[in-house]
Structure formats: structure tokens, C-alpha cells
Amino acid sequence: MHKKVNLPIKICPVCLRPFTWRKKWEKNWLEVKYCSKRCAGQHRA
């Protein structure tokens, strides 16, 4: 059974919440800064 342990974690600079690596970010994890589109939009405002 695969368990999601030891996944990389980052802190969102907008909401200050931790978020973990997701499959959709596999190729650009180093560039990911925000936990969601909402936080990315708030940062630009």
C-alpha cells in the first residue's frame, strides 16, 4: 500500500499555510509558490 509520507512541503506566502507536493506540480515543483489560484490572484492584487 502506498502511503503519502515524506512528500515535500512549502509554505504559501499569502495564507501562510503549508501545502504538499501534488502530482500536477511534478514537472514544475521548484516554480510553485502558492497553494491555490486564489492565493496567486491575491498576491497580484
PDB file with one MODEL, atoms N, CA, C and O in Angstrom:
MODEL        1
ATOM      1  N   MET A   1       0.840  -1.185   0.000  1.00  0.00           N
ATOM      2  CA  MET A   1       0.000   0.000   0.000  1.00  0.00           C
ATOM      3  C   MET A   1       0.887   1.251   0.000  1.00  0.00           C
ATOM      4  O   MET A   1       1.828   1.360   0.786  1.00  0.00           O
ATOM      5  N   HIS A   2       0.575   2.165  -0.874  1.00  0.00           N
ATOM      6  CA  HIS A   2       1.324   3.419  -0.963  1.00  0.00           C
ATOM      7  C   HIS A   2       0.768   4.431   0.035  1.00  0.00           C
ATOM      8  O   HIS A   2      -0.429   4.719   0.048  1.00  0.00           O
ATOM      9  N   LYS A   3       1.640   4.951   0.851  1.00  0.00           N
ATOM     10  CA  LYS A   3       1.218   5.988   1.796  1.00  0.00           C
ATOM     11  C   LYS A   3       1.948   7.270   1.449  1.00  0.00           C
ATOM     12  O   LYS A   3       3.114   7.253   1.054  1.00  0.00           O
ATOM     13  N   LYS A   4       1.253   8.370   1.602  1.00  0.00           N
ATOM     14  CA  LYS A   4       1.828   9.658   1.247  1.00  0.00           C
ATOM     15  C   LYS A   4       2.656  10.196   2.407  1.00  0.00           C
ATOM     16  O   LYS A   4       2.209  11.048   3.175  1.00  0.00           O
ATOM     17  N   VAL A   5       3.858   9.681   2.508  1.00  0.00           N
ATOM     18  CA  VAL A   5       4.773  10.150   3.539  1.00  0.00           C
ATOM     19  C   VAL A   5       5.996  10.737   2.862  1.00  0.00           C
ATOM     20  O   VAL A   5       6.345  10.360   1.743  1.00  0.00           O
ATOM     21  N   ASN A   6       6.631  11.648   3.541  1.00  0.00           N
ATOM     22  CA  ASN A   6       7.863  12.266   3.052  1.00  0.00           C
ATOM     23  C   ASN A   6       7.686  13.038   1.750  1.00  0.00           C
ATOM     24  O   ASN A   6       8.613  13.103   0.943  1.00  0.00           O
ATOM     25  N   LEU A   7       6.516  13.621   1.534  1.00  0.00           N
ATOM     26  CA  LEU A   7       6.319  14.482   0.371  1.00  0.00           C
ATOM     27  C   LEU A   7       6.848  15.871   0.716  1.00  0.00           C
ATOM     28  O   LEU A   7       6.727  16.307   1.860  1.00  0.00           O
ATOM     29  N   PRO A   8       7.428  16.567  -0.252  1.00  0.00           N
ATOM     30  CA  PRO A   8       7.931  17.915   0.019  1.00  0.00           C
ATOM     31  C   PRO A   8       6.805  18.857   0.439  1.00  0.00           C
ATOM     32  O   PRO A   8       5.667  18.725  -0.013  1.00  0.00           O
ATOM     33  N   ILE A   9       7.137  19.797   1.298  1.00  0.00           N
ATOM     34  CA  ILE A   9       6.166  20.772   1.796  1.00  0.00           C
ATOM     35  C   ILE A   9       6.704  22.175   1.570  1.00  0.00           C
ATOM     36  O   ILE A   9       7.897  22.429   1.739  1.00  0.00           O
ATOM     37  N   LYS A  10       5.815  23.082   1.185  1.00  0.00           N
ATOM     38  CA  LYS A  10       6.146  24.507   1.070  1.00  0.00           C
ATOM     39  C   LYS A  10       5.118  25.295   1.861  1.00  0.00           C
ATOM     40  O   LYS A  10       4.036  24.790   2.160  1.00  0.00           O
ATOM     41  N   ILE A  11       5.455  26.532   2.200  1.00  0.00           N
ATOM     42  CA  ILE A  11       4.538  27.424   2.895  1.00  0.00           C
ATOM     43  C   ILE A  11       4.070  28.487   1.903  1.00  0.00           C
ATOM     44  O   ILE A  11       4.886  29.147   1.259  1.00  0.00           O
ATOM     45  N   CYS A  12       2.766  28.646   1.785  1.00  0.00           N
ATOM     46  CA  CYS A  12       2.200  29.656   0.891  1.00  0.00           C
ATOM     47  C   CYS A  12       2.478  31.039   1.479  1.00  0.00           C
ATOM     48  O   CYS A  12       2.140  31.280   2.638  1.00  0.00           O
ATOM     49  N   PRO A  13       3.084  31.957   0.717  1.00  0.00           N
ATOM     50  CA  PRO A  13       3.398  33.291   1.243  1.00  0.00           C
ATOM     51  C   PRO A  13       2.175  34.180   1.458  1.00  0.00           C
ATOM     52  O   PRO A  13       2.282  35.208   2.127  1.00  0.00           O
ATOM     53  N   VAL A  14       1.021  33.812   0.911  1.00  0.00           N
ATOM     54  CA  VAL A  14      -0.191  34.620   1.065  1.00  0.00           C
ATOM     55  C   VAL A  14      -0.968  34.205   2.310  1.00  0.00           C
ATOM     56  O   VAL A  14      -1.249  35.034   3.176  1.00  0.00           O
ATOM     57  N   CYS A  15      -1.314  32.927   2.399  1.00  0.00           N
ATOM     58  CA  CYS A  15      -2.136  32.458   3.530  1.00  0.00           C
ATOM     59  C   CYS A  15      -1.301  31.833   4.647  1.00  0.00           C
ATOM     60  O   CYS A  15      -1.822  31.526   5.719  1.00  0.00           O
ATOM     61  N   LEU A  16      -0.010  31.646   4.393  1.00  0.00           N
ATOM     62  CA  LEU A  16       0.934  31.076   5.365  1.00  0.00           C
ATOM     63  C   LEU A  16       0.594  29.648   5.791  1.00  0.00           C
ATOM     64  O   LEU A  16       1.004  29.200   6.862  1.00  0.00           O
ATOM     65  N   ARG A  17      -0.148  28.948   4.959  1.00  0.00           N
ATOM     66  CA  ARG A  17      -0.480  27.554   5.243  1.00  0.00           C
ATOM     67  C   ARG A  17       0.497  26.639   4.512  1.00  0.00           C
ATOM     68  O   ARG A  17       0.947  26.961   3.413  1.00  0.00           O
ATOM     69  N   PRO A  18       0.823  25.512   5.114  1.00  0.00           N
ATOM     70  CA  PRO A  18       1.683  24.551   4.413  1.00  0.00           C
ATOM     71  C   PRO A  18       0.892  23.803   3.339  1.00  0.00           C
ATOM     72  O   PRO A  18      -0.285  23.493   3.519  1.00  0.00           O
ATOM     73  N   PHE A  19       1.553  23.523   2.233  1.00  0.00           N
ATOM     74  CA  PHE A  19       0.937  22.679   1.207  1.00  0.00           C
ATOM     75  C   PHE A  19       1.977  21.691   0.707  1.00  0.00           C
ATOM     76  O   PHE A  19       3.171  21.990   0.668  1.00  0.00           O
ATOM     77  N   THR A  20       1.512  20.522   0.330  1.00  0.00           N
ATOM     78  CA  THR A  20       2.416  19.444  -0.053  1.00  0.00           C
ATOM     79  C   THR A  20       2.443  19.255  -1.564  1.00  0.00           C
ATOM     80  O   THR A  20       1.573  19.727  -2.296  1.00  0.00           O
ATOM     81  N   TRP A  21       3.471  18.550  -1.994  1.00  0.00           N
ATOM     82  CA  TRP A  21       3.662  18.216  -3.398  1.00  0.00           C
ATOM     83  C   TRP A  21       2.446  17.491  -3.940  1.00  0.00           C
ATOM     84  O   TRP A  21       1.877  16.623  -3.277  1.00  0.00           O
ATOM     85  N   ARG A  22       2.054  17.856  -5.147  1.00  0.00           N
ATOM     86  CA  ARG A  22       0.946  17.188  -5.834  1.00  0.00           C
ATOM     87  C   ARG A  22       1.422  16.727  -7.201  1.00  0.00           C
ATOM     88  O   ARG A  22       2.331  17.311  -7.790  1.00  0.00           O
ATOM     89  N   LYS A  23       0.800  15.685  -7.689  1.00  0.00           N
ATOM     90  CA  LYS A  23       1.192  15.098  -8.977  1.00  0.00           C
ATOM     91  C   LYS A  23       1.166  16.130 -10.098  1.00  0.00           C
ATOM     92  O   LYS A  23       2.022  16.101 -10.982  1.00  0.00           O
ATOM     93  N   LYS A  24       0.188  17.047 -10.074  1.00  0.00           N
ATOM     94  CA  LYS A  24       0.095  18.039 -11.153  1.00  0.00           C
ATOM     95  C   LYS A  24       1.268  19.025 -11.137  1.00  0.00           C
ATOM     96  O   LYS A  24       1.526  19.698 -12.135  1.00  0.00           O
ATOM     97  N   TRP A  25       1.980  19.112 -10.004  1.00  0.00           N
ATOM     98  CA  TRP A  25       3.138  20.004  -9.899  1.00  0.00           C
ATOM     99  C   TRP A  25       4.453  19.257 -10.111  1.00  0.00           C
ATOM    100  O   TRP A  25       5.524  19.813  -9.867  1.00  0.00           O
ATOM    101  N   GLU A  26       4.385  18.018 -10.558  1.00  0.00           N
ATOM    102  CA  GLU A  26       5.569  17.173 -10.677  1.00  0.00           C
ATOM    103  C   GLU A  26       6.690  17.818 -11.496  1.00  0.00           C
ATOM    104  O   GLU A  26       7.857  17.752 -11.111  1.00  0.00           O
ATOM    105  N   LYS A  27       6.338  18.440 -12.620  1.00  0.00           N
ATOM    106  CA  LYS A  27       7.359  18.979 -13.518  1.00  0.00           C
ATOM    107  C   LYS A  27       7.807  20.388 -13.170  1.00  0.00           C
ATOM    108  O   LYS A  27       8.855  20.831 -13.641  1.00  0.00           O
ATOM    109  N   ASN A  28       7.035  21.107 -12.350  1.00  0.00           N
ATOM    110  CA  ASN A  28       7.431  22.481 -12.038  1.00  0.00           C
ATOM    111  C   ASN A  28       7.354  22.797 -10.542  1.00  0.00           C
ATOM    112  O   ASN A  28       7.068  23.931 -10.160  1.00  0.00           O
ATOM    113  N   TRP A  29       7.606  21.802  -9.705  1.00  0.00           N
ATOM    114  CA  TRP A  29       7.532  21.996  -8.249  1.00  0.00           C
ATOM    115  C   TRP A  29       8.444  23.128  -7.779  1.00  0.00           C
ATOM    116  O   TRP A  29       8.086  23.852  -6.850  1.00  0.00           O
ATOM    117  N   LEU A  30       9.600  23.296  -8.390  1.00  0.00           N
ATOM    118  CA  LEU A  30      10.523  24.354  -7.967  1.00  0.00           C
ATOM    119  C   LEU A  30       9.958  25.749  -8.223  1.00  0.00           C
ATOM    120  O   LEU A  30      10.327  26.697  -7.531  1.00  0.00           O
ATOM    121  N   GLU A  31       9.071  25.888  -9.203  1.00  0.00           N
ATOM    122  CA  GLU A  31       8.482  27.188  -9.516  1.00  0.00           C
ATOM    123  C   GLU A  31       7.182  27.455  -8.762  1.00  0.00           C
ATOM    124  O   GLU A  31       6.723  28.596  -8.720  1.00  0.00           O
ATOM    125  N   VAL A  32       6.586  26.429  -8.170  1.00  0.00           N
ATOM    126  CA  VAL A  32       5.312  26.595  -7.458  1.00  0.00           C
ATOM    127  C   VAL A  32       5.542  27.423  -6.197  1.00  0.00           C
ATOM    128  O   VAL A  32       6.401  27.099  -5.377  1.00  0.00           O
ATOM    129  N   LYS A  33       4.755  28.507  -6.051  1.00  0.00           N
ATOM    130  CA  LYS A  33       4.896  29.386  -4.889  1.00  0.00           C
ATOM    131  C   LYS A  33       3.629  29.442  -4.049  1.00  0.00           C
ATOM    132  O   LYS A  33       3.696  29.641  -2.836  1.00  0.00           O
ATOM    133  N   TYR A  34       2.482  29.270  -4.682  1.00  0.00           N
ATOM    134  CA  TYR A  34       1.205  29.461  -3.996  1.00  0.00           C
ATOM    135  C   TYR A  34       0.433  28.153  -3.921  1.00  0.00           C
ATOM    136  O   TYR A  34       0.578  27.281  -4.778  1.00  0.00           O
ATOM    137  N   CYS A  35      -0.390  28.027  -2.883  1.00  0.00           N
ATOM    138  CA  CYS A  35      -1.135  26.784  -2.675  1.00  0.00           C
ATOM    139  C   CYS A  35      -2.342  26.672  -3.597  1.00  0.00           C
ATOM    140  O   CYS A  35      -2.853  25.574  -3.817  1.00  0.00           O
ATOM    141  N   SER A  36      -2.800  27.796  -4.135  1.00  0.00           N
ATOM    142  CA  SER A  36      -4.007  27.771  -4.962  1.00  0.00           C
ATOM    143  C   SER A  36      -4.024  28.947  -5.927  1.00  0.00           C
ATOM    144  O   SER A  36      -3.222  29.874  -5.810  1.00  0.00           O
ATOM    145  N   LYS A  37      -4.943  28.898  -6.876  1.00  0.00           N
ATOM    146  CA  LYS A  37      -5.117  30.022  -7.799  1.00  0.00           C
ATOM    147  C   LYS A  37      -5.610  31.246  -7.041  1.00  0.00           C
ATOM    148  O   LYS A  37      -5.259  32.377  -7.376  1.00  0.00           O
ATOM    149  N   ARG A  38      -6.413  31.015  -6.033  1.00  0.00           N
ATOM    150  CA  ARG A  38      -6.929  32.125  -5.224  1.00  0.00           C
ATOM    151  C   ARG A  38      -5.778  32.896  -4.566  1.00  0.00           C
ATOM    152  O   ARG A  38      -5.749  34.125  -4.618  1.00  0.00           O
ATOM    153  N   CYS A  39      -4.848  32.193  -3.958  1.00  0.00           N
ATOM    154  CA  CYS A  39      -3.717  32.860  -3.313  1.00  0.00           C
ATOM    155  C   CYS A  39      -2.819  33.547  -4.342  1.00  0.00           C
ATOM    156  O   CYS A  39      -2.302  34.634  -4.084  1.00  0.00           O
ATOM    157  N   ALA A  40      -2.634  32.931  -5.487  1.00  0.00           N
ATOM    158  CA  ALA A  40      -1.828  33.551  -6.536  1.00  0.00           C
ATOM    159  C   ALA A  40      -2.481  34.845  -7.001  1.00  0.00           C
ATOM    160  O   ALA A  40      -1.790  35.831  -7.258  1.00  0.00           O
ATOM    161  N   GLY A  41      -3.801  34.851  -7.112  1.00  0.00           N
ATOM    162  CA  GLY A  41      -4.527  36.052  -7.517  1.00  0.00           C
ATOM    163  C   GLY A  41      -4.473  37.139  -6.469  1.00  0.00           C
ATOM    164  O   GLY A  41      -4.370  38.317  -6.810  1.00  0.00           O
ATOM    165  N   GLN A  42      -4.540  36.772  -5.205  1.00  0.00           N
ATOM    166  CA  GLN A  42      -4.476  37.759  -4.127  1.00  0.00           C
ATOM    167  C   GLN A  42      -3.099  38.394  -4.050  1.00  0.00           C
ATOM    168  O   GLN A  42      -2.969  39.561  -3.679  1.00  0.00           O
ATOM    169  N   HIS A  43      -2.079  37.638  -4.395  1.00  0.00           N
ATOM    170  CA  HIS A  43      -0.725  38.180  -4.343  1.00  0.00           C
ATOM    171  C   HIS A  43      -0.527  39.265  -5.394  1.00  0.00           C
ATOM    172  O   HIS A  43       0.184  40.242  -5.158  1.00  0.00           O
ATOM    173  N   ARG A  44      -1.153  39.094  -6.548  1.00  0.00           N
ATOM    174  CA  ARG A  44      -1.014  40.074  -7.635  1.00  0.00           C
ATOM    175  C   ARG A  44      -1.798  41.344  -7.360  1.00  0.00           C
ATOM    176  O   ARG A  44      -1.456  42.408  -7.875  1.00  0.00           O
ATOM    177  N   ALA A  45      -2.833  41.244  -6.562  1.00  0.00           N
ATOM    178  CA  ALA A  45      -3.708  42.400  -6.298  1.00  0.00           C
ATOM    179  C   ALA A  45      -3.069  43.402  -5.357  1.00  0.00           C
ATOM    180  O   ALA A  45      -3.677  44.424  -5.038  1.00  0.00           O
TER     181      ALA A  45
ENDMDL
END
